[in-house]
Amino acid sequence: MDDIRPASPEPETAEEELAPPGTPVSLTIVPGLLDQGIFAIREDGDTDEDFETSKRLVAAILDFAQKG
């Protein structure tokens, strides 16, 4: 009997399926969310560099959302 499972896309393929290159960024924020304390969480196995990158990403997303 054959083992039938859906093929797992390669990371590059999966990213391209989300949106084609050049697609404008769209971000929807739930009303009141920006009034909450939002911060990055250090996951098990994160290096200091991973955690700093997560914090910069969260800050960039919040900045983008606040500018509308």
LUMLUM-130257 format. One record per residue: residue number from 0; x, z, y of N, C-alpha, C, CB in turn. Coordinates in nm, 2 decimals. Glycine has a CB too. Layout:
<recs>
NUM,X,Z,Y,X,Z,Y,X,Z,Y,X,Z,Y
...
</recs>
This chain:
<recs>
0,0.09,0.00,-0.12,0.00,0.00,0.00,0.09,0.00,0.12,-0.10,0.12,0.00
1,0.06,-0.08,0.22,0.13,-0.09,0.34,0.10,0.02,0.44,0.11,-0.23,0.41
2,0.20,0.07,0.51,0.18,0.17,0.61,0.15,0.10,0.74,0.32,0.26,0.62
3,0.02,0.12,0.78,-0.02,0.05,0.90,-0.04,0.15,1.02,-0.16,-0.02,0.88
4,0.05,0.13,1.12,0.05,0.21,1.24,0.06,0.12,1.36,0.16,0.32,1.23
5,0.00,0.16,1.47,0.03,0.08,1.59,0.17,0.08,1.63,-0.06,0.13,1.71
6,0.22,-0.03,1.67,0.36,-0.04,1.71,0.38,0.04,1.84,0.41,-0.18,1.74
7,0.49,0.12,1.85,0.53,0.19,1.97,0.60,0.10,2.06,0.61,0.32,1.93
8,0.56,0.08,2.18,0.63,-0.01,2.27,0.76,0.06,2.31,0.55,-0.04,2.40
9,0.86,-0.03,2.34,0.99,0.02,2.40,0.96,0.08,2.54,1.09,-0.09,2.40
10,1.04,0.18,2.58,1.01,0.24,2.72,1.00,0.13,2.83,1.12,0.33,2.75
11,1.08,0.03,2.83,1.08,-0.07,2.93,0.94,-0.15,2.93,1.19,-0.17,2.92
12,0.90,-0.18,2.80,0.77,-0.25,2.79,0.65,-0.16,2.83,0.75,-0.29,2.64
13,0.66,-0.03,2.80,0.55,0.06,2.83,0.54,0.07,2.98,0.57,0.20,2.77
14,0.65,0.08,3.05,0.65,0.09,3.20,0.59,-0.04,3.26,0.79,0.12,3.25
15,0.63,-0.15,3.21,0.58,-0.28,3.26,0.43,-0.29,3.24,0.65,-0.40,3.20
16,0.38,-0.23,3.13,0.23,-0.24,3.11,0.15,-0.16,3.21,0.20,-0.20,2.96
17,0.21,-0.06,3.26,0.14,0.03,3.36,0.11,-0.05,3.48,0.22,0.15,3.39
18,0.21,-0.12,3.53,0.19,-0.20,3.65,0.30,-0.30,3.66,0.18,-0.11,3.78
19,0.27,-0.43,3.70,0.37,-0.53,3.71,0.47,-0.49,3.83,0.31,-0.66,3.73
20,0.59,-0.54,3.82,0.68,-0.51,3.93,0.63,-0.56,4.06,0.82,-0.58,3.90
21,0.65,-0.48,4.17,0.60,-0.52,4.30,0.46,-0.47,4.33,0.60,-0.67,4.31
22,0.39,-0.41,4.23,0.26,-0.35,4.26,0.27,-0.24,4.36,0.19,-0.30,4.12
23,0.18,-0.24,4.46,0.19,-0.13,4.56,0.15,0.00,4.50,0.09,-0.16,4.68
24,0.22,0.11,4.55,0.19,0.24,4.50,0.06,0.29,4.55,0.31,0.34,4.55
25,-0.02,0.35,4.47,-0.15,0.41,4.50,-0.15,0.55,4.45,-0.27,0.32,4.45
26,-0.19,0.64,4.54,-0.19,0.78,4.50,-0.32,0.85,4.55,-0.07,0.86,4.56
27,-0.40,0.91,4.46,-0.53,0.97,4.49,-0.51,1.12,4.48,-0.64,0.92,4.41
28,-0.54,1.20,4.58,-0.53,1.34,4.57,-0.67,1.40,4.59,-0.44,1.39,4.69
29,-0.70,1.50,4.50,-0.82,1.57,4.50,-0.83,1.65,4.63,-0.84,1.66,4.38
30,-0.94,1.65,4.70,-0.96,1.73,4.82,-0.92,1.88,4.80,-1.10,1.72,4.88
31,-0.84,1.93,4.89,-0.80,2.07,4.88,-0.67,2.09,4.80,-0.90,2.15,4.82
32,-0.62,1.99,4.72,-0.50,2.00,4.64,-0.38,2.03,4.72,-0.48,1.88,4.56
33,-0.37,1.96,4.84,-0.25,1.98,4.92,-0.24,2.12,4.98,-0.25,1.87,5.03
34,-0.35,2.19,4.98,-0.35,2.33,5.03,-0.30,2.43,4.93,-0.49,2.37,5.08
35,-0.28,2.38,4.81,-0.24,2.47,4.70,-0.08,2.47,4.69,-0.29,2.42,4.56
36,-0.03,2.57,4.63,0.11,2.58,4.61,0.15,2.49,4.49,0.16,2.73,4.58
37,0.22,2.38,4.52,0.26,2.28,4.42,0.41,2.28,4.41,0.20,2.14,4.45
38,0.46,2.29,4.28,0.60,2.30,4.27,0.64,2.25,4.13,0.66,2.44,4.29
39,0.77,2.21,4.12,0.82,2.17,3.99,0.84,2.28,3.89,0.95,2.09,4.01
40,0.82,2.26,3.77,0.85,2.36,3.66,0.96,2.32,3.58,0.72,2.39,3.58
41,1.05,2.41,3.56,1.17,2.38,3.47,1.13,2.39,3.33,1.29,2.48,3.50
42,1.14,2.27,3.25,1.11,2.27,3.11,1.22,2.31,3.03,1.06,2.12,3.08
43,1.19,2.35,2.91,1.30,2.39,2.81,1.39,2.26,2.79,1.24,2.43,2.67
44,1.52,2.28,2.80,1.61,2.17,2.78,1.64,2.09,2.90,1.55,2.08,2.68
45,1.58,2.13,3.02,1.61,2.06,3.14,1.75,2.11,3.19,1.51,2.09,3.25
46,1.83,2.01,3.23,1.96,2.05,3.30,1.93,2.08,3.44,2.06,1.93,3.28
47,2.03,2.14,3.51,2.01,2.16,3.65,1.98,2.03,3.73,2.14,2.23,3.71
48,2.04,1.92,3.69,2.02,1.79,3.75,1.87,1.75,3.72,2.12,1.69,3.70
49,1.82,1.77,3.60,1.68,1.73,3.57,1.59,1.80,3.66,1.65,1.76,3.42
50,1.61,1.93,3.67,1.52,2.02,3.75,1.53,1.98,3.90,1.56,2.17,3.73
51,1.65,1.96,3.95,1.66,1.91,4.09,1.59,1.78,4.12,1.81,1.90,4.13
52,1.60,1.69,4.02,1.53,1.56,4.03,1.38,1.58,4.03,1.57,1.47,3.91
53,1.33,1.67,3.95,1.18,1.70,3.94,1.14,1.76,4.08,1.15,1.80,3.83
54,1.22,1.85,4.13,1.18,1.91,4.26,1.17,1.80,4.37,1.28,2.02,4.30
55,1.27,1.71,4.37,1.27,1.60,4.47,1.15,1.51,4.45,1.41,1.52,4.46
56,1.12,1.48,4.33,1.00,1.39,4.30,0.87,1.46,4.35,1.00,1.36,4.15
57,0.85,1.58,4.32,0.73,1.65,4.37,0.73,1.65,4.52,0.73,1.80,4.31
58,0.84,1.68,4.58,0.84,1.68,4.73,0.81,1.54,4.79,0.98,1.73,4.78
59,0.86,1.44,4.72,0.84,1.30,4.77,0.69,1.26,4.75,0.92,1.20,4.70
60,0.63,1.30,4.64,0.49,1.28,4.61,0.40,1.35,4.72,0.45,1.32,4.47
61,0.43,1.47,4.74,0.35,1.55,4.84,0.37,1.49,4.98,0.39,1.70,4.84
62,0.49,1.45,5.02,0.51,1.39,5.15,0.43,1.26,5.16,0.66,1.36,5.17
63,0.43,1.18,5.06,0.36,1.05,5.06,0.21,1.08,5.07,0.39,0.98,4.93
64,0.16,1.18,5.00,0.02,1.21,5.00,-0.03,1.26,5.13,-0.02,1.31,4.89
65,0.06,1.34,5.20,0.02,1.40,5.33,0.02,1.29,5.44,0.12,1.51,5.36
66,0.10,1.19,5.42,0.11,1.09,5.52,-0.01,0.99,5.51,0.24,1.01,5.51
67,-0.07,0.99,5.39,-0.19,0.91,5.37,-0.15,0.77,5.35,-0.29,0.91,5.48
</recs>
